Amino acid sequence: MMGKSINQKHKFATLREGALVEIQNLKQYFPIQDGLFGKKYVKAVDDVSFYIDKGETLGLVGESGCGKTTAGRTILRLYEPTGGRIIYNGTDITYVDMMPYRRKMQIVFQDPYASLNPRMTVGDIVGEPIDIHKLAASNKERSEKIIQMLDRVGLNSEHANRYPHEFSGGQRQRIGIARALAVDPEFIVCDEPISALDVSIQAQIVNMFEKLQEEMGLTYLFIAHDLSVVKHISNRIGVMYLGKLVELADSYELVFHSVHPYTRSLISAIPVPDPNTSRTQKRIILEGDVPSPLNPPSGCRFRTRCPYADKICAEKEPEFREIGNRHFAACHHLDKVH
């Protein structure tokens, strides 16, 4: 099914049964001024399609600037999409009023320092979404909900009267998670939620996400650039490069049987704790820099850094197709990659 939806450029396929979130041919172009009268577009997300089943975690990885954060924010309509469809629980929400869906779809931001209002107490930060969506009939119920949410993320009732600057980075991120949970959502976009935290804290936060998912039946889009973290928490993983999805597969399948040369390079960079294995592991170093999204290469966008690139890669964009059970990739030379 998914292969169809991607191949039919201007014709949308039927919905996937059981999917909570499905995006079809999603595009997010940002206009920028080029000279006095010209206008160019940064194609941050360009014709991307995937689905996330209820209760699963889809990891989205790639280098900085590949479009993964933009994809996550566009799904929540924090950015209005340039093209494509966003389907939530069987309903097309691409152009509808989002207010009823804000309760169901939440986000945890990357920077716990910038995403919390420094002038608000923790209680008011967590209580704000409860107020907006009118989820508490009285002040007493509101206070109970706030304390319950703080408790859920490992904080206590005393923290409610304090301000964000009084907390560590890890604690602030817990406050951000409590705020997202306050409206009892179904789907959370986790936008690099641990990249600004110390390594010692990262594992705690990832474990907490897994525990919350189990307790509350949550569905996650987990965005990160660190594949070693993503493979731990995700059921399936998608790899993005310069606005395009280049590979998508079950977590184990992607890590141990990846077929795209870019994915292979990312996986070779995962640190191995065993020094003997580490010495024998061959690191795949990519040549050159990531091209500008303002002027991406013709054909396959990865071709300027790919060791297998030839004439067809410059002339024709590879089709994102299913190559095995729920394993998708976009490459002209899958038979050559080893």
RAVEN-V88583 format. One record per residue. N is the residue number from 1. PHI is phi as a letter, one per 40 degrees, with the letter a starting at -180 (NA if undefined). OMEGA is omega as a letter, one per 40 degrees, with the letter a starting at -180 (NA if undefined). Layout:
BEGIN
n;phi;omega
N;PHI;OMEGA
N;PHI;OMEGA
END
This chain:
BEGIN
n;phi;omega
1;NA;a
2;c;i
3;d;i
4;c;a
5;c;a
6;c;a
7;c;a
8;c;a
9;d;a
10;b;a
11;b;a
12;c;a
13;c;i
14;c;a
15;c;i
16;c;i
17;c;i
18;g;i
19;c;i
20;c;i
21;b;i
22;b;i
23;b;a
24;b;i
25;f;a
26;c;i
27;b;i
28;b;i
29;b;i
30;b;i
31;c;i
32;b;a
33;c;i
34;b;a
35;g;a
36;c;a
37;b;a
38;c;i
39;b;i
40;b;a
41;b;i
42;c;a
43;c;a
44;c;i
45;b;a
46;b;i
47;g;a
48;b;i
49;b;i
50;a;i
51;b;i
52;b;i
53;c;i
54;d;i
55;g;a
56;b;i
57;b;i
58;b;i
59;c;i
60;b;a
61;b;i
62;i;i
63;c;i
64;d;i
65;g;a
66;c;i
67;h;a
68;c;i
69;c;i
70;c;i
71;c;a
72;c;a
73;c;i
74;c;i
75;d;i
76;c;a
77;g;i
78;c;i
79;b;i
80;c;a
81;c;i
82;c;i
83;a;i
84;g;a
85;b;i
86;b;a
87;b;i
88;b;i
89;f;i
90;g;a
91;b;i
92;c;a
93;b;a
94;d;a
95;b;a
96;c;i
97;c;a
98;c;a
99;d;i
100;c;a
101;c;i
102;c;i
103;c;a
104;c;a
105;b;a
106;b;i
107;b;i
108;b;a
109;c;a
110;c;a
111;c;a
112;c;i
113;c;a
114;c;a
115;c;i
116;b;i
117;c;a
118;c;a
119;c;a
120;b;i
121;c;i
122;d;i
123;d;a
124;c;i
125;c;i
126;c;a
127;c;a
128;d;i
129;c;i
130;c;i
131;c;a
132;d;a
133;c;i
134;f;a
135;c;i
136;b;a
137;c;a
138;a;i
139;c;a
140;c;i
141;c;i
142;d;a
143;c;i
144;c;i
145;c;a
146;c;a
147;c;i
148;c;i
149;c;i
150;c;i
151;c;a
152;c;a
153;b;i
154;g;i
155;b;a
156;b;a
157;c;i
158;c;a
159;c;a
160;c;a
161;c;a
162;c;a
163;b;a
164;d;a
165;c;a
166;c;a
167;b;i
168;c;i
169;d;i
170;c;i
171;c;i
172;c;i
173;c;i
174;c;i
175;c;i
176;c;i
177;c;i
178;c;i
179;c;i
180;c;a
181;c;a
182;d;a
183;c;a
184;f;a
185;c;i
186;b;a
187;b;i
188;b;i
189;c;i
190;c;a
191;c;a
192;f;a
193;c;a
194;b;a
195;c;i
196;c;a
197;b;i
198;c;a
199;d;a
200;c;a
201;c;a
202;d;a
203;c;i
204;c;a
205;c;i
206;c;i
207;c;i
208;c;i
209;d;a
210;c;i
211;c;i
212;c;i
213;c;i
214;c;a
215;c;a
216;b;i
217;g;a
218;c;i
219;b;a
220;b;i
221;b;a
222;b;a
223;c;i
224;a;i
225;b;a
226;c;a
227;c;a
228;c;i
229;c;a
230;c;a
231;c;a
232;c;a
233;b;a
234;c;i
235;c;i
236;b;a
237;b;i
238;b;a
239;b;i
240;b;i
241;a;i
242;f;i
243;g;a
244;b;i
245;c;a
246;b;i
247;a;i
248;a;a
249;a;i
250;d;a
251;d;a
252;c;a
253;d;a
254;c;a
255;c;a
256;b;a
257;b;i
258;c;a
259;b;a
260;c;a
261;c;i
262;c;i
263;c;i
264;d;i
265;c;i
266;c;a
267;c;a
268;c;a
269;c;i
270;c;a
271;c;i
272;b;a
273;c;a
274;c;a
275;c;i
276;c;i
277;c;a
278;d;a
279;c;a
280;c;a
281;c;a
282;c;i
283;c;i
284;c;a
285;c;i
286;c;i
287;c;i
288;g;a
289;b;i
290;c;i
291;c;i
292;c;i
293;c;i
294;c;a
295;b;a
296;c;i
297;c;i
298;c;i
299;g;i
300;c;a
301;c;a
302;c;a
303;c;a
304;c;i
305;b;a
306;c;i
307;c;a
308;b;a
309;c;i
310;a;a
311;d;a
312;c;a
313;c;i
314;c;a
315;c;a
316;b;i
317;c;a
318;c;a
319;c;i
320;c;a
321;b;i
322;c;a
323;b;i
324;a;a
325;c;i
326;f;i
327;b;a
328;b;i
329;a;i
330;b;a
331;a;i
332;c;a
333;b;i
334;c;a
335;c;a
336;c;a
337;c;a
338;a;NA
END
